[in-house]
Amino acid sequence: MAANFVELVRLLATSDPNVYISCSYPEKMGNTAAIAYGGCVQALTVQAAFKSIESRKEQRNFEIYSLLGNFLGPTLSDRNVKLVVTHVRDTRSFATRFVVASQVQNDGSERSTFSALVDFVAPNKIDTSHAGAPFVAYSKKPRMQYSPPEQLPTMRDIVLRKVQERKVNQKAADHFQNVVFGLNTKVVVSAIPPQGLHAHNAIGLDPLAESEQHALPLTDRFAVDWSKSKHELASPPAAPSRASLPACSYAEAGEAMSMSPASANASLVAFLMDAALSFIPLTFSKKSLADAAVASSLDTALRFFKPADMDDFHLREMQTHAGGDCRTYSEACLWDRSHNLVACMTQVCVLRPHAQKL
């Protein structure tokens, strides 16, 4: 398993400049089956797209502004991921990449698991500071003022309190923290404002926990948290030697590649924003992940509005907007400490009840 986030999303070069291999296996979160967390493959896709941009001198400083992706099948957590990049657009102002992630299956065939269009733009050079609205920067704000993260408990603190209050048993708490959401603990530092639903039900670990939000329509309920990178991204560690890395299932895999701060931060945003969107309709409805036969993402739209600095805390709010016919539509928004909107992600997900409940 990767030691930290940078090693989780670091890529290996190949003889083809548009093909990359993940250094590490993608890891599980929110699912105990051998299926990787969707944020891992999104983060790898962002990393591969950046690599193809940064290899071109004239585009090296371009900024990512969107990722529009489709989950095509489960990404397995016990093997490397291949990422193939196609150049769709290269102009002085824009660059578009189509990235397909795939894995070798047990029968030797190659299966695509995720595809995405990733768009970049040259930095704006127009001074709009005196142009007035709507040319100056603006964005929606969080729904309320939250306490600074330094003053708030972590999810581990909340779970420990529930164990002490005998609302959750220790075995279930340990499984929740070390297995179901162990990857999140390894990658980010989080703090949980008390106003969000997940502060009350511990992301569904205590699904029947009371909250004043349950009096609201499902589409008005929300979860909120602060998160930052657990390891510094401003200066990602140098690439390790190939000899020090685990064996790779792809013979064409070459040397490990360096990582820029911009790509590391954007990849972490993709990783973070994917979390929970497929199952918040459950945790917002006095249910846990176990109450659905299937809860997984079908497509994703991630949009960046300014470069992220995930070495500092960012605030995320999540809510669900619509559901029916075993599909849901949910959204997460991310702000920096100054309440500037940094990114948002929307997803259509499949949410299917157990057969015996139909």
C-alpha positions in Angstrom: 0.0 0.0 0.0 1.1 3.5 -0.7 2.8 5.4 2.2 1.0 8.6 1.5 -1.2 10.4 -1.1 1.7 11.4 -3.4 2.9 7.8 -3.7 -0.8 6.7 -4.2 -1.1 8.8 -7.3 2.4 8.9 -8.6 2.8 7.6 -12.2 5.4 5.5 -14.0 6.5 6.5 -17.4 6.4 4.2 -20.5 8.1 4.4 -23.9 4.9 6.0 -25.1 4.6 9.6 -23.8 0.8 9.4 -23.7 0.7 6.2 -21.6 1.3 6.0 -17.9 1.1 3.3 -15.2 0.2 3.9 -11.6 3.1 3.3 -9.2 0.8 1.9 -6.5 -2.4 -0.1 -6.4 -5.5 2.1 -6.0 -7.0 1.6 -2.5 -10.4 0.9 -1.0 -12.6 3.2 0.9 -16.3 3.0 1.8 -16.3 -0.6 0.4 -14.8 -3.7 1.9 -14.8 -5.6 -1.4 -11.7 -5.6 -3.6 -12.9 -2.5 -5.4 -10.9 0.7 -5.3 -12.4 4.0 -4.1 -13.5 6.1 -7.1 -11.5 9.1 -6.0 -8.3 7.1 -6.5 -8.9 6.7 -10.2 -10.1 10.3 -10.6 -6.9 11.5 -8.9 -4.8 9.3 -11.2 -6.7 10.6 -14.2 -6.0 14.2 -13.2 -2.3 13.3 -12.7 -2.0 11.7 -16.2 -3.7 14.7 -17.8 -1.3 17.1 -16.0 1.7 15.0 -17.2 0.7 15.5 -20.8 0.3 19.2 -20.3 3.5 19.7 -18.3 5.5 17.9 -21.0 4.7 20.8 -23.4 6.7 24.0 -22.7 4.0 26.3 -24.1 1.3 24.7 -21.8 3.4 24.1 -18.7 1.6 26.8 -16.7 -1.9 26.0 -17.8 -4.5 25.6 -15.1 -7.1 22.8 -14.8 -10.7 23.9 -14.9 -12.8 20.8 -15.4 -13.0 17.0 -15.4 -16.1 15.3 -16.9 -15.9 11.6 -16.4 -17.8 8.3 -16.6 -17.2 5.3 -14.4 -17.2 2.3 -16.8 -16.6 -0.5 -14.4 -15.0 -1.3 -11.0 -11.4 -0.4 -10.6 -9.8 -3.3 -8.7 -7.6 -2.6 -5.7 -5.2 -5.5 -6.2 -3.4 -4.3 -9.4 -2.0 -1.3 -11.2 -3.9 1.1 -13.4 -2.9 2.1 -16.9 -3.8 5.6 -18.2 -3.9 6.4 -21.9 -4.1 10.1 -22.8 -5.4 11.4 -26.1 -4.7 15.0 -27.2 -8.1 16.4 -28.2 -7.3 20.1 -28.3 -4.0 22.1 -28.2 -4.3 25.9 -28.7 -2.6 28.9 -27.1 -5.4 29.3 -24.7 -6.9 25.8 -24.1 -5.9 22.2 -23.9 -8.2 19.2 -23.7 -7.2 15.6 -22.9 -9.2 12.5 -23.0 -8.0 10.0 -20.5 -9.0 6.3 -20.2 -8.0 4.2 -17.2 -7.9 0.5 -17.6 -6.6 -2.7 -15.8 -5.6 -6.2 -16.9 -8.2 -8.7 -15.8 -7.6 -12.2 -14.5 -8.2 -13.7 -17.9 -5.5 -11.4 -19.4 -8.0 -9.0 -21.1 -7.8 -5.2 -20.6 -10.9 -3.5 -19.2 -11.6 0.2 -19.2 -12.8 1.4 -15.8 -13.0 5.2 -16.1 -12.8 7.8 -18.8 -12.8 11.6 -18.6 -12.3 14.8 -20.6 -10.0 17.0 -18.7 -9.7 20.7 -19.7 -7.0 23.2 -19.0 -6.7 27.0 -19.7 -3.9 29.5 -19.9 -3.7 31.8 -16.9 -5.9 35.0 -17.3 -3.8 38.1 -18.1 -6.6 40.6 -18.3 -6.9 43.0 -15.3 -10.6 43.1 -14.5 -10.2 44.7 -11.1 -11.9 48.0 -12.2 -14.4 46.5 -14.7 -17.2 46.0 -12.1 -19.7 43.2 -11.8 -19.8 40.6 -13.3 -16.2 40.8 -14.4 -14.6 40.9 -11.0 -14.3 37.6 -9.0 -17.4 36.4 -7.2 -18.8 33.1 -5.9 -21.5 31.6 -3.7 -20.7 31.3 0.0 -21.1 28.5 2.5 -24.6 28.3 4.0 -23.3 29.6 7.3 -20.3 30.7 9.3 -18.5 27.6 10.8 -15.9 27.5 13.6 -12.3 27.3 12.5 -11.1 23.7 12.0 -8.5 24.0 14.9 -11.5 24.4 17.3 -13.4 21.3 16.0 -13.3 17.6 16.7 -12.2 15.0 14.1 -14.4 12.2 13.0 -12.2 9.9 15.2 -13.2 12.1 18.2 -16.9 11.9 17.3 -16.7 8.1 17.0 -14.8 7.7 20.3 -17.5 9.7 22.1 -20.2 7.5 20.6 -18.3 4.4 21.9 -18.0 6.0 25.3 -21.7 6.8 25.3 -22.4 3.2 24.2 -24.1 4.2 21.1 -21.6 2.3 19.0 -19.6 -0.8 20.0 -15.8 -0.7 19.8 -15.5 -3.4 17.2 -17.8 -1.5 14.8 -15.9 1.7 15.5 -12.5 0.1 14.8 -13.8 -1.4 11.5 -15.3 2.0 10.5 -12.1 3.9 11.2 -9.4 1.4 10.2 -11.0 -0.4 7.3 -14.0 1.4 5.8 -12.5 4.9 6.0 -8.8 4.1 6.8 -7.6 5.6 3.5 -9.2 8.9 4.3 -7.3 9.1 7.6 -4.0 8.3 5.7 -4.6 11.1 3.1 -6.2 14.0 4.9 -6.7 15.8 8.2 -10.3 16.6 8.8 -12.4 18.5 11.3 -16.2 18.3 11.6 -18.5 21.3 12.4 -21.5 20.3 14.6 -24.0 21.8 12.2 -23.6 19.0 9.6 -25.6 15.7 9.7 -22.4 13.6 9.7 -21.4 15.2 13.0 -24.5 13.6 14.5 -24.5 10.2 12.8 -20.8 9.7 12.2 -21.3 9.1 8.4 -23.9 6.5 9.1 -22.1 4.6 11.8 -24.8 5.6 14.2 -27.6 5.9 11.6 -30.5 6.5 14.0 -28.8 9.5 15.8 -31.2 12.4 16.1 -30.7 15.6 14.3 -32.8 18.7 13.7 -32.0 18.3 10.0 -34.4 15.3 9.9 -37.3 17.7 10.1 -36.1 19.2 6.8 -36.8 17.8 3.3 -34.0 15.4 2.2 -32.8 18.0 -0.4 -32.2 20.6 2.4 -30.1 18.3 4.6 -26.3 18.7 4.4 -23.0 17.5 5.7 -20.0 19.7 6.2 -16.3 19.2 7.0 -12.9 20.9 6.9 -10.0 19.0 5.2 -6.4 19.5 4.3 -3.6 17.3 3.1 -1.9 15.2 5.7 1.5 15.5 3.9 2.9 18.7 2.3 2.0 19.1 -1.4 3.9 22.4 -2.0 7.1 20.4 -2.4 6.1 16.8 -3.3 8.9 14.2 -2.5 11.2 13.3 -5.3 10.4 10.3 -7.4 11.7 7.0 -5.9 14.0 4.8 -7.9 12.2 2.1 -9.9 14.1 -0.6 -8.0 12.6 0.5 -4.7 9.0 0.2 -6.0 6.8 -3.0 -5.9 6.6 -5.2 -9.0 4.2 -3.9 -11.7 1.9 -6.1 -13.8 2.7 -4.0 -16.9 6.0 -4.9 -18.6 6.1 -1.5 -20.3 6.3 0.4 -16.9 9.4 2.5 -16.6 10.8 5.0 -14.1 8.7 6.8 -11.5 7.8 10.4 -12.5 8.1 13.6 -10.5 5.0 15.5 -9.4 4.3 19.2 -9.5 2.6 21.0 -6.7 -0.2 22.0 -9.0 -1.0 18.5 -10.1 -0.7 17.1 -6.6 -3.2 19.7 -5.3 -5.7 19.2 -8.1 -5.4 15.4 -7.7 -6.2 15.7 -4.0 -9.2 17.8 -4.8 -10.5 15.1 -7.1 -9.8 12.5 -4.5 -11.6 14.4 -1.7 -14.6 15.6 -3.6 -15.6 12.1 -4.7 -16.0 11.0 -1.1 -19.6 10.2 0.1 -21.6 11.6 -2.8 -22.9 8.2 -3.8 -24.2 7.4 -0.3 -25.2 10.7 1.3 -28.9 10.0 0.4 -28.5 7.0 2.8 -26.7 8.7 5.6 -29.1 11.7 5.4 -32.0 9.3 5.8 -31.2 7.4 9.0 -29.5 4.6 7.1 -26.0 3.2 6.7 -24.0 2.0 3.8 -25.2 -1.5 4.6 -28.8 -0.5 3.8 -28.2 -0.4 0.0 -27.3 -3.3 -2.3 -25.5 -0.8 -4.5 -24.4 2.8 -3.9 -21.8 3.9 -6.5 -21.0 6.7 -8.9 -22.0 6.6 -12.5 -20.7 9.9 -13.8 -18.9 12.9 -12.4 -18.4 16.6 -13.2 -15.6 18.4 -11.3 -15.0 22.1 -11.9 -12.2 24.2 -10.6 -12.6 27.9 -10.1 -9.2 28.8 -8.7 -6.0 26.8 -7.9 -6.3 24.9 -4.7 -3.7 24.9 -1.9 -4.6 21.8 0.1 -1.8 22.3 2.5 -4.3 24.6 4.3 -7.8 23.6 5.4 -10.7 23.9 2.9 -14.4 23.7 3.8 -16.7 21.2 2.0 -20.5 21.1 2.0 -22.4 18.2 0.5 -26.1 17.8 -0.3 -28.3 15.7 -2.5 -30.6 17.3 -5.1 -32.7 14.5 -6.7 -33.3 10.8 -6.7 -35.5 8.2 -8.3 -35.5 5.0 -10.4 -32.4 3.9 -8.5 -30.4 7.0 -9.4 -29.4 10.0 -7.4 -27.9 13.4 -8.1 -25.7 15.0 -5.5 -23.2 17.8 -5.1 -20.2 18.9 -3.1 -18.7 22.4 -3.0 -15.3 23.4 -1.7 -14.1 26.8 -0.3 -10.9 28.1 1.0 -10.6 29.9 4.4 -11.6 33.2 2.8 -14.8 31.6 1.5 -13.7 31.7 -2.2 -15.3 28.8 -4.1 -12.4 26.6 -5.2 -14.2 23.7 -6.8 -17.5 21.8 -7.0 -18.4 18.3 -8.0 -21.7 16.8 -9.1 -22.4 13.2 -9.6 -25.2 10.9 -10.9 -25.0 7.7 -8.8 -26.8 4.4 -8.7 -28.6 3.7 -5.4 -30.3 0.3 -5.3 -32.1 -1.3 -2.4 -31.6 -4.9 -1.3 -33.8 -7.3 -3.3 -35.7 -8.5 -0.2 -36.9 -4.9 0.3 -38.4 -4.5 -3.2 
